Structures are given as C-alpha cells and as structure tokens.
Amino acid sequence: MKITLEIPDQLGLSSSPDELSKQFLLSHALILFKEGKISIGLAKDLAGIHIYDFMQICSKHGIPVINYSAEELESEIEAIRNHQL
C-alpha cells in the first residue's frame, strides 16, 4: 500500500522524504505494538529494522517488550519449577 502525505513547510522539517517515511513507519509501529494491535515481529517489519534494534527503541520509549500478566508469569515460573524437578 502506498500513502502520500503532504507536510506543511511551516513545520520546518529538514529531513528528506525517505527519512520522514522511516520515522513515520517506526512511530506507527511503536504505537501499534504498544497498543497490542500487532506483534513485535510485525512491528519490527513495519519499521524495517532488526528486532533487537526495535526492542532497544521500545526500551528508550518505556514500552515493555514482554507484557506478562501476574497470572501468566506465575504460570510460567511454576512450569519451569515443575520441569526442573
């Protein structure tokens, strides 16, 4: 899908169209991932970057990359304990 945006010159954005496009895609990927609308795999693909780079950017923006509920975490810990015995 191709989307064309017109950005007013008054905003004073000095980035190239390609750089603005990359920034927009990264920002949108972060928002969608934070809202739980897409997985981290889809988010890094949308942003066009490596998963570790995406995780680092999430960290800088305070977006958790692992979002377990307390119950899920307890279940995982219990499964690990049971497996190790």
A tleap script that builds the chain and sets N, CA, C and O, in Angstrom:
source leaprc.protein.ff14SB
mol = sequence {
  NMET LYS ILE THR LEU GLU ILE PRO ASP GLN
  LEU GLY LEU SER SER SER PRO ASP GLU LEU
  SER LYS GLN PHE LEU LEU SER HIE ALA LEU
  ILE LEU PHE LYS GLU GLY LYS ILE SER ILE
  GLY LEU ALA LYS ASP LEU ALA GLY ILE HIE
  ILE TYR ASP PHE MET GLN ILE CYS SER LYS
  HIE GLY ILE PRO VAL ILE ASN TYR SER ALA
  GLU GLU LEU GLU SER GLU ILE GLU ALA ILE
  ARG ASN HIE GLN CLEU
}
set mol.1.N position { 0.843 -1.169 0.000 }
set mol.1.CA position { 0.000 0.000 0.000 }
set mol.1.C position { 0.890 1.233 0.000 }
set mol.1.O position { 1.913 1.282 0.683 }
set mol.2.N position { 0.491 2.202 -0.760 }
set mol.2.CA position { 1.246 3.447 -0.822 }
set mol.2.C position { 0.348 4.570 -0.331 }
set mol.2.O position { -0.804 4.696 -0.745 }
set mol.3.N position { 0.905 5.388 0.565 }
set mol.3.CA position { 0.187 6.531 1.118 }
set mol.3.C position { 1.018 7.778 0.843 }
set mol.3.O position { 2.235 7.778 1.033 }
set mol.4.N position { 0.362 8.824 0.402 }
set mol.4.CA position { 1.040 10.083 0.153 }
set mol.4.C position { 0.583 11.096 1.190 }
set mol.4.O position { -0.616 11.281 1.398 }
set mol.5.N position { 1.533 11.748 1.837 }
set mol.5.CA position { 1.226 12.762 2.840 }
set mol.5.C position { 1.780 14.095 2.385 }
set mol.5.O position { 2.855 14.166 1.790 }
set mol.6.N position { 1.042 15.142 2.668 }
set mol.6.CA position { 1.537 16.480 2.400 }
set mol.6.C position { 1.825 17.131 3.742 }
set mol.6.O position { 0.922 17.327 4.555 }
set mol.7.N position { 3.091 17.465 3.968 }
set mol.7.CA position { 3.512 18.053 5.230 }
set mol.7.C position { 3.816 19.525 4.989 }
set mol.7.O position { 4.650 19.861 4.149 }
set mol.8.N position { 3.139 20.402 5.725 }
set mol.8.CA position { 3.339 21.843 5.514 }
set mol.8.C position { 4.784 22.259 5.768 }
set mol.8.O position { 5.422 21.776 6.703 }
set mol.9.N position { 5.289 23.147 4.938 }
set mol.9.CA position { 6.649 23.658 5.081 }
set mol.9.C position { 6.848 24.386 6.411 }
set mol.9.O position { 7.966 24.456 6.920 }
set mol.10.N position { 5.764 24.929 6.976 }
set mol.10.CA position { 5.854 25.680 8.221 }
set mol.10.C position { 6.358 24.821 9.383 }
set mol.10.O position { 6.839 25.356 10.382 }
set mol.11.N position { 6.254 23.515 9.261 }
set mol.11.CA position { 6.735 22.645 10.335 }
set mol.11.C position { 8.252 22.644 10.420 }
set mol.11.O position { 8.820 22.244 11.436 }
set mol.12.N position { 8.897 23.085 9.373 }
set mol.12.CA position { 10.349 23.215 9.387 }
set mol.12.C position { 11.092 21.892 9.471 }
set mol.12.O position { 12.188 21.827 10.026 }
set mol.13.N position { 10.513 20.860 8.933 }
set mol.13.CA position { 11.172 19.556 8.954 }
set mol.13.C position { 12.265 19.533 7.893 }
set mol.13.O position { 12.006 19.737 6.707 }
set mol.14.N position { 13.476 19.285 8.337 }
set mol.14.CA position { 14.603 19.327 7.410 }
set mol.14.C position { 14.983 17.935 6.893 }
set mol.14.O position { 15.890 17.806 6.071 }
set mol.15.N position { 14.299 16.910 7.366 }
set mol.15.CA position { 14.615 15.550 6.926 }
set mol.15.C position { 14.171 15.331 5.491 }
set mol.15.O position { 13.260 15.989 4.989 }
set mol.16.N position { 14.835 14.398 4.857 }
set mol.16.CA position { 14.461 14.031 3.498 }
set mol.16.C position { 13.150 13.250 3.531 }
set mol.16.O position { 12.778 12.719 4.577 }
set mol.17.N position { 12.448 13.172 2.409 }
set mol.17.CA position { 11.219 12.375 2.364 }
set mol.17.C position { 11.442 10.923 2.783 }
set mol.17.O position { 10.594 10.338 3.457 }
set mol.18.N position { 12.565 10.342 2.394 }
set mol.18.CA position { 12.854 8.963 2.795 }
set mol.18.C position { 13.023 8.849 4.306 }
set mol.18.O position { 12.520 7.908 4.921 }
set mol.19.N position { 13.726 9.801 4.900 }
set mol.19.CA position { 13.937 9.781 6.349 }
set mol.19.C position { 12.623 10.000 7.089 }
set mol.19.O position { 12.364 9.334 8.091 }
set mol.20.N position { 11.797 10.915 6.615 }
set mol.20.CA position { 10.490 11.141 7.229 }
set mol.20.C position { 9.624 9.893 7.136 }
set mol.20.O position { 8.905 9.560 8.078 }
set mol.21.N position { 9.692 9.208 6.010 }
set mol.21.CA position { 8.937 7.973 5.833 }
set mol.21.C position { 9.375 6.919 6.851 }
set mol.21.O position { 8.538 6.251 7.458 }
set mol.22.N position { 10.689 6.775 7.034 }
set mol.22.CA position { 11.213 5.813 8.016 }
set mol.22.C position { 10.779 6.184 9.428 }
set mol.22.O position { 10.397 5.316 10.213 }
set mol.23.N position { 10.838 7.472 9.750 }
set mol.23.CA position { 10.430 7.933 11.081 }
set mol.23.C position { 8.943 7.678 11.315 }
set mol.23.O position { 8.538 7.250 12.396 }
set mol.24.N position { 8.143 7.945 10.294 }
set mol.24.CA position { 6.703 7.722 10.406 }
set mol.24.C position { 6.408 6.241 10.631 }
set mol.24.O position { 5.610 5.890 11.500 }
set mol.25.N position { 7.046 5.379 9.855 }
set mol.25.CA position { 6.806 3.938 9.996 }
set mol.25.C position { 7.240 3.430 11.364 }
set mol.25.O position { 6.545 2.611 11.966 }
set mol.26.N position { 8.375 3.903 11.862 }
set mol.26.CA position { 8.836 3.497 13.188 }
set mol.26.C position { 7.848 3.971 14.257 }
set mol.26.O position { 7.467 3.204 15.141 }
set mol.27.N position { 7.444 5.222 14.172 }
set mol.27.CA position { 6.497 5.757 15.160 }
set mol.27.C position { 5.185 4.982 15.146 }
set mol.27.O position { 4.633 4.658 16.198 }
set mol.28.N position { 4.701 4.696 13.967 }
set mol.28.CA position { 3.442 3.962 13.845 }
set mol.28.C position { 3.600 2.531 14.375 }
set mol.28.O position { 2.702 2.008 15.036 }
set mol.29.N position { 4.732 1.909 14.086 }
set mol.29.CA position { 4.998 0.555 14.595 }
set mol.29.C position { 5.031 0.562 16.119 }
set mol.29.O position { 4.479 -0.337 16.754 }
set mol.30.N position { 5.670 1.563 16.710 }
set mol.30.CA position { 5.721 1.671 18.170 }
set mol.30.C position { 4.326 1.823 18.764 }
set mol.30.O position { 4.002 1.178 19.762 }
set mol.31.N position { 3.515 2.656 18.169 }
set mol.31.CA position { 2.152 2.874 18.670 }
set mol.31.C position { 1.330 1.594 18.582 }
set mol.31.O position { 0.688 1.194 19.553 }
set mol.32.N position { 1.351 0.954 17.417 }
set mol.32.CA position { 0.562 -0.265 17.239 }
set mol.32.C position { 1.025 -1.374 18.175 }
set mol.32.O position { 0.205 -2.108 18.726 }
set mol.33.N position { 2.340 -1.496 18.356 }
set mol.33.CA position { 2.868 -2.516 19.258 }
set mol.33.C position { 2.482 -2.201 20.700 }
set mol.33.O position { 2.048 -3.092 21.431 }
set mol.34.N position { 2.633 -0.957 21.112 }
set mol.34.CA position { 2.299 -0.549 22.481 }
set mol.34.C position { 0.833 -0.816 22.787 }
set mol.34.O position { 0.496 -1.218 23.900 }
set mol.35.N position { -0.035 -0.596 21.814 }
set mol.35.CA position { -1.470 -0.815 21.995 }
set mol.35.C position { -1.859 -2.285 21.886 }
set mol.35.O position { -3.021 -2.638 22.083 }
set mol.36.N position { -0.886 -3.144 21.571 }
set mol.36.CA position { -1.163 -4.573 21.468 }
set mol.36.C position { -1.878 -4.973 20.191 }
set mol.36.O position { -2.451 -6.059 20.108 }
set mol.37.N position { -1.845 -4.096 19.191 }
set mol.37.CA position { -2.540 -4.374 17.930 }
set mol.37.C position { -1.720 -5.232 16.983 }
set mol.37.O position { -2.272 -5.909 16.115 }
set mol.38.N position { -0.387 -5.204 17.150 }
set mol.38.CA position { 0.486 -6.047 16.337 }
set mol.38.C position { 1.575 -6.644 17.224 }
set mol.38.O position { 1.894 -6.113 18.288 }
set mol.39.N position { 2.131 -7.748 16.767 }
set mol.39.CA position { 3.209 -8.408 17.491 }
set mol.39.C position { 4.518 -7.657 17.293 }
set mol.39.O position { 4.624 -6.783 16.433 }
set mol.40.N position { 5.503 -8.009 18.096 }
set mol.40.CA position { 6.817 -7.384 17.947 }
set mol.40.C position { 7.421 -7.721 16.582 }
set mol.40.O position { 8.132 -6.904 15.997 }
set mol.41.N position { 7.137 -8.928 16.076 }
set mol.41.CA position { 7.641 -9.322 14.762 }
set mol.41.C position { 7.070 -8.462 13.651 }
set mol.41.O position { 7.797 -8.030 12.757 }
set mol.42.N position { 5.768 -8.214 13.705 }
set mol.42.CA position { 5.152 -7.348 12.693 }
set mol.42.C position { 5.612 -5.903 12.858 }
set mol.42.O position { 5.807 -5.189 11.873 }
set mol.43.N position { 5.783 -5.478 14.107 }
set mol.43.CA position { 6.223 -4.097 14.359 }
set mol.43.C position { 7.615 -3.842 13.796 }
set mol.43.O position { 7.846 -2.817 13.155 }
set mol.44.N position { 8.541 -4.764 14.028 }
set mol.44.CA position { 9.908 -4.562 13.505 }
set mol.44.C position { 9.913 -4.624 11.985 }
set mol.44.O position { 10.703 -3.941 11.335 }
set mol.45.N position { 9.026 -5.448 11.415 }
set mol.45.CA position { 8.919 -5.492 9.950 }
set mol.45.C position { 8.375 -4.172 9.407 }
set mol.45.O position { 8.885 -3.645 8.418 }
set mol.46.N position { 7.342 -3.644 10.056 }
set mol.46.CA position { 6.771 -2.364 9.623 }
set mol.46.C position { 7.812 -1.256 9.711 }
set mol.46.O position { 7.905 -0.407 8.825 }
set mol.47.N position { 8.593 -1.273 10.787 }
set mol.47.CA position { 9.636 -0.259 10.971 }
set mol.47.C position { 10.837 -0.503 10.061 }
set mol.47.O position { 11.632 0.406 9.821 }
set mol.48.N position { 10.968 -1.724 9.558 }
set mol.48.CA position { 12.081 -2.041 8.657 }
set mol.48.C position { 13.412 -2.145 9.374 }
set mol.48.O position { 14.455 -1.812 8.811 }
set mol.49.N position { 13.379 -2.611 10.632 }
set mol.49.CA position { 14.610 -2.713 11.408 }
set mol.49.C position { 14.703 -4.094 12.059 }
set mol.49.O position { 13.731 -4.849 12.089 }
set mol.50.N position { 15.882 -4.405 12.573 }
set mol.50.CA position { 16.125 -5.673 13.253 }
set mol.50.C position { 15.368 -5.695 14.581 }
set mol.50.O position { 15.177 -4.653 15.208 }
set mol.51.N position { 14.944 -6.867 15.002 }
set mol.51.CA position { 14.148 -6.987 16.222 }
set mol.51.C position { 14.877 -6.433 17.443 }
set mol.51.O position { 14.249 -5.822 18.308 }
set mol.52.N position { 16.184 -6.636 17.527 }
set mol.52.CA position { 16.931 -6.124 18.680 }
set mol.52.C position { 16.970 -4.598 18.687 }
set mol.52.O position { 16.919 -3.977 19.749 }
set mol.53.N position { 17.061 -4.000 17.510 }
set mol.53.CA position { 17.006 -2.538 17.428 }
set mol.53.C position { 15.627 -2.036 17.854 }
set mol.53.O position { 15.511 -1.029 18.552 }
set mol.54.N position { 14.580 -2.753 17.422 }
set mol.54.CA position { 13.222 -2.365 17.803 }
set mol.54.C position { 13.039 -2.478 19.317 }
set mol.54.O position { 12.428 -1.606 19.935 }
set mol.55.N position { 13.562 -3.540 19.911 }
set mol.55.CA position { 13.457 -3.730 21.351 }
set mol.55.C position { 14.178 -2.603 22.096 }
set mol.55.O position { 13.690 -2.114 23.115 }
set mol.56.N position { 15.326 -2.201 21.588 }
set mol.56.CA position { 16.087 -1.119 22.216 }
set mol.56.C position { 15.312 0.201 22.142 }
set mol.56.O position { 15.284 0.965 23.107 }
set mol.57.N position { 14.696 0.458 21.010 }
set mol.57.CA position { 13.905 1.681 20.852 }
set mol.57.C position { 12.689 1.644 21.779 }
set mol.57.O position { 12.328 2.660 22.374 }
set mol.58.N position { 12.060 0.473 21.901 }
set mol.58.CA position { 10.947 0.329 22.837 }
set mol.58.C position { 11.399 0.679 24.248 }
set mol.58.O position { 10.708 1.397 24.971 }
set mol.59.N position { 12.552 0.171 24.629 }
set mol.59.CA position { 13.090 0.445 25.964 }
set mol.59.C position { 13.290 1.938 26.176 }
set mol.59.O position { 12.948 2.463 27.236 }
set mol.60.N position { 13.838 2.625 25.186 }
set mol.60.CA position { 14.059 4.071 25.289 }
set mol.60.C position { 12.750 4.842 25.455 }
set mol.60.O position { 12.725 5.920 26.050 }
set mol.61.N position { 11.648 4.270 24.913 }
set mol.61.CA position { 10.341 4.928 24.978 }
set mol.61.C position { 9.473 4.380 26.112 }
set mol.61.O position { 8.302 4.740 26.234 }
set mol.62.N position { 10.052 3.509 26.937 }
set mol.62.CA position { 9.302 2.961 28.065 }
set mol.62.C position { 8.208 1.988 27.668 }
set mol.62.O position { 7.218 1.834 28.384 }
set mol.63.N position { 8.383 1.330 26.527 }
set mol.63.CA position { 7.396 0.365 26.045 }
set mol.63.C position { 7.904 -1.035 26.358 }
set mol.63.O position { 8.935 -1.447 25.826 }
set mol.64.N position { 7.196 -1.774 27.213 }
set mol.64.CA position { 7.669 -3.125 27.538 }
set mol.64.C position { 7.559 -4.058 26.334 }
set mol.64.O position { 6.572 -4.030 25.599 }
set mol.65.N position { 8.579 -4.874 26.147 }
set mol.65.CA position { 8.540 -5.829 25.031 }
set mol.65.C position { 7.998 -7.175 25.483 }
set mol.65.O position { 7.581 -7.993 24.664 }
set mol.66.N position { 8.006 -7.396 26.788 }
set mol.66.CA position { 7.387 -8.591 27.355 }
set mol.66.C position { 6.315 -8.094 28.299 }
set mol.66.O position { 6.601 -7.370 29.252 }
set mol.67.N position { 5.090 -8.479 28.034 }
set mol.67.CA position { 3.980 -7.950 28.799 }
set mol.67.C position { 3.155 -9.099 29.379 }
set mol.67.O position { 2.065 -9.406 28.898 }
set mol.68.N position { 3.697 -9.722 30.417 }
set mol.68.CA position { 3.009 -10.806 31.101 }
set mol.68.C position { 2.080 -10.247 32.166 }
set mol.68.O position { 2.411 -9.271 32.840 }
set mol.69.N position { 0.916 -10.871 32.315 }
set mol.69.CA position { 0.094 -10.572 33.482 }
set mol.69.C position { 0.703 -11.330 34.653 }
set mol.69.O position { 1.521 -12.228 34.456 }
set mol.70.N position { 0.310 -10.975 35.859 }
set mol.70.CA position { 0.833 -11.665 37.048 }
set mol.70.C position { 0.515 -13.158 36.983 }
set mol.70.O position { 1.341 -13.988 37.361 }
set mol.71.N position { -0.674 -13.496 36.508 }
set mol.71.CA position { -1.080 -14.896 36.421 }
set mol.71.C position { -0.230 -15.658 35.395 }
set mol.71.O position { 0.182 -16.792 35.638 }
set mol.72.N position { 0.022 -15.023 34.253 }
set mol.72.CA position { 0.848 -15.660 33.228 }
set mol.72.C position { 2.269 -15.881 33.732 }
set mol.72.O position { 2.868 -16.927 33.485 }
set mol.73.N position { 2.797 -14.901 34.433 }
set mol.73.CA position { 4.147 -15.021 34.964 }
set mol.73.C position { 4.219 -16.137 36.005 }
set mol.73.O position { 5.156 -16.936 35.988 }
set mol.74.N position { 3.256 -16.198 36.896 }
set mol.74.CA position { 3.213 -17.275 37.888 }
set mol.74.C position { 3.135 -18.632 37.213 }
set mol.74.O position { 3.810 -19.574 37.628 }
set mol.75.N position { 2.325 -18.736 36.186 }
set mol.75.CA position { 2.177 -19.988 35.446 }
set mol.75.C position { 3.494 -20.403 34.804 }
set mol.75.O position { 3.870 -21.574 34.850 }
set mol.76.N position { 4.192 -19.443 34.205 }
set mol.76.CA position { 5.487 -19.729 33.583 }
set mol.76.C position { 6.516 -20.176 34.615 }
set mol.76.O position { 7.257 -21.132 34.386 }
set mol.77.N position { 6.560 -19.488 35.747 }
set mol.77.CA position { 7.504 -19.847 36.812 }
set mol.77.C position { 7.203 -21.243 37.335 }
set mol.77.O position { 8.112 -22.043 37.557 }
set mol.78.N position { 5.924 -21.530 37.529 }
set mol.78.CA position { 5.529 -22.855 38.014 }
set mol.78.C position { 5.912 -23.939 37.009 }
set mol.78.O position { 6.380 -25.010 37.397 }
set mol.79.N position { 5.716 -23.668 35.736 }
set mol.79.CA position { 6.084 -24.647 34.704 }
set mol.79.C position { 7.579 -24.894 34.705 }
set mol.79.O position { 8.017 -26.030 34.522 }
set mol.80.N position { 8.367 -23.854 34.907 }
set mol.80.CA position { 9.829 -24.005 34.964 }
set mol.80.C position { 10.210 -24.830 36.188 }
set mol.80.O position { 11.044 -25.731 36.100 }
set mol.81.N position { 9.602 -24.523 37.321 }
set mol.81.CA position { 9.890 -25.268 38.553 }
set mol.81.C position { 9.548 -26.756 38.376 }
set mol.81.O position { 10.328 -27.628 38.759 }
set mol.82.N position { 8.409 -27.025 37.811 }
set mol.82.CA position { 7.971 -28.410 37.621 }
set mol.82.C position { 8.871 -29.160 36.652 }
set mol.82.O position { 9.106 -30.357 36.817 }
set mol.83.N position { 9.358 -28.482 35.676 }
set mol.83.CA position { 10.217 -29.102 34.670 }
set mol.83.C position { 11.604 -29.419 35.240 }
set mol.83.O position { 12.224 -30.414 34.863 }
set mol.84.N position { 12.077 -28.579 36.137 }
set mol.84.CA position { 13.421 -28.743 36.684 }
set mol.84.C position { 13.486 -29.843 37.738 }
set mol.84.O position { 14.571 -30.355 38.016 }
set mol.85.N position { 12.366 -30.215 38.326 }
set mol.85.CA position { 12.402 -31.233 39.383 }
set mol.85.C position { 12.537 -32.607 38.855 }
set mol.85.O position { 12.581 -33.563 39.629 }
savepdb mol mol.pdb
quit
